[in-house]
Amino acid sequence: EWLNDSLYSLFALAKHFSSTTTSKTDLLLVGKNTLEVTGNEKYLNPLQNTAAGLGQVIQQENPTIRCRFLDVDEQTSVLEIQKEIQQGFEESYYYRAVRDGQRFIREIKPVFLNGELKMPADGVYVITGGTGGIGLELADFLASHAKVKLALLNRSVFPPREQWSRILQENSNKNLCRKIQKLRSIEEKGAEVFFHAVDVSDFETLQSVFETIRKTGVIHGVIHTAGLPGDGLIYRKELSVFGEVLRPKIHGTLNLCRMLQDEKPDFFLMTSALTAIIPSSGQSDYTAANSLLDAVCHQLKRSGVNAISINLTAWKETGMAFEHGADSDGVFKAIAPREAVEAIGKILQSGKTSVILGETDLSHLDITAGLPFYLDQSVPAPKEKSLPVADNNQQIVLSGRESGSYSTYEKIIAEVWGSVLGYTELDINDNYYDLGGDSIHAIKISGLLEKQQFQVSIGDLFNYLTIAGLAAFIESKAVGEKSGETAILPAAKNDWYPVSAAQRRLFILDRLTKDKLSYHIPEIWNIRGKLEVDALIGAFRKLTERHEILRTSFGMVEDLPV
């Protein structure tokens, strides 16, 4: 219910902003006792941190929006919130909190841990996402320390052992073969491995699995690594896709909390992600989901559960980041699996609740707009990057119009497209996608156009996919603003028009499947009385004659859908 009322509502608002907002906007999100700040909070509301996480990405994807999160307590007055609105946006710190009238900001400081993980023999350890890359590395780490029983939970069914030799011999699925080899190595160390196919967001099924696991022994540890990667800007993301990414982390975590209500394992480890600390565009769902983990661990600690949330950097050679080609060094360097699991072992013994695992390389941080958190003085401050100086003499060569004459709008847009997409020659009718443009490029283009006093939203960039179209739209807005009206420009007359990304997808699906009704919306009307069939047919003919869109068809021109 809370997700529908708050997180999904904020998601809908963000979609609206992305498609319509071109003016500078300040957005303050307010939560109540979301995070543990002083330790004196009467209660915590960790679910609210999902909205805080989403807010970080909203401002990443919309250059005209500044977003901040304020966590208040029962004593916080309306005047204190008003002061934050009036003055707080001048600070770059995203998270801020008020407790008993005192203001706090998020701080990141280094911690160096020692110690070795101690584990009982024959202990049972549950790992969600257990047959994933990181899940298997952690399973191997546990098996290296004691003779354990491992319950590996995964959404899909893992092949039974009697098929392993054949799968390895065929060697057709390299990833699956690596997993089988890793599992055999784990079992050779004396561990007993049990597989359970379960969706952790399904409470009843998960409860049944836990009842089965408890029959094998006492659960000494739970590791929650299950998750789905996010992808795509908020503007283009459907709510169903957004929710799908949330389920393993949010619903799965809350279900696991319920499983552990009556038992106190030695630890409950949740693998969060760096996106909850340093968000990036296209990761709204993943950032929101992981933000819950960073908050709920404190609530669990209060109930006596040794809960730890670890924000993981990318792992080399395995894990979600590696599988999606995102394992290069960033603000935190990518880490080798062996180093990672050894560090996790030390964290489990440390008593810490929320830890970022990784070695910093703050040269990757752009501090021109300020840092979203306060850096402890013992952390080497990132140096301000020297920005490349644009060559004002380098002009983009434009083509596409017989007269060779191009408007100021077209020239400026071409300069921006060329600098972002890496072109020195452009046709004003070139399609943005065909030039290699994507969501990340769109954010950069929007920011650069804003510096030229061109107010366009991310949605506008995806609605006008050519230089000519975007220039005409911006010019019409300028004319409309002067006259107080907004002009709607007709498309230039052509024999054919490039399809949009959504149209291209539907066209391909239509060609690939025999079912031509997938995107139809059927309706059945019960009409009382006599139906004038000829009049109905005539009405449809008139509509078709009047509206060109009803006579539109799709085909191929030069091997491209149009």
Order of alpha helices (4+ residues) and beta strands (2+ residues): alpha-beta-alpha-beta-alpha-beta-beta-beta-beta-alpha-beta-alpha-alpha-beta-alpha-beta-alpha-beta-alpha-beta-alpha-alpha-beta-beta-beta-alpha-beta-alpha-alpha-alpha-alpha-alpha-beta-beta
